Amino acid sequence: MTLGEQLQQIREEAGLTIEDLSLVTKIQAKYLEFLEDDEYDKLPSTVYVRGFIQKWATACNQDSEKFLLQFYRENKALIEKPGEGRLSSIKTPSFIITSKHIIIFFLGAAITALAGFLVYQQNIFKNTPQIEIFSPQEFNSIIESDSVLIEGKTDNIDSLFVNDNQIQVDQTGEFKYEYKLSPGLNTITIKAQSNSGRSVETIRKILKL
């Protein structure tokens, strides 16, 4: 006998109709009929079906254990023969998302974001123009000559300016420029600019006597 046939038998032996059983168990009559007719594909998940069987057996003064075992045997048979009728109603998920999976996901996302940020910062540093002044080394200088030699080295630049006058840089990044001084205080701004539009500048103040 199938599980449905066994449940029908104990219901009738207890003198209960489907409607009576529905009132006692608080289970909708349609689910009781589906279970009695072995129509598992019309029932909710396996967890609910087990509860239905336990309540059914209790209402009929029967031990639910043997009916649950019968239910498992029939389900096992269906699982071992995929594609036959009721399989979809009793299959368990092949993958369940747990808190561990969520933690791993966010940890991986955080590591990826950090790696991307570090690469971004590294690219910014690589693309930032660099400038080093060899002469004059002092920020403030006092000289008597009519000109001063501005000498230094650059890196990652596209153009170099001394007080808005563009000057040449050799292949090694070094430059030399003779700057004519005016009497009094001279402010000299050396500005390097990269292809990306980033720029850096340094200033020298020279007092010509």
Secondary structure, 3 states (H helix, E strand, C coil): CCHHHHHHHHHHHCCCCHHHHHHHHCCCHHHHHHHHCCCHHHCCCHHHHHHHHHHHHHHCCCCCHHHHHHHHHHHHHHHHCCCCCCHHHHCCCCCCCCHHHHHHHHHHHHHHHHHHHHHHHHHHHHHCCEEEEEECCCCEEEECCCEEEEEEEEECCCEEEECCEEECCCCCCEEEEEEECCCEEEEEEEEEECCCCCEEEEEEEEEEC
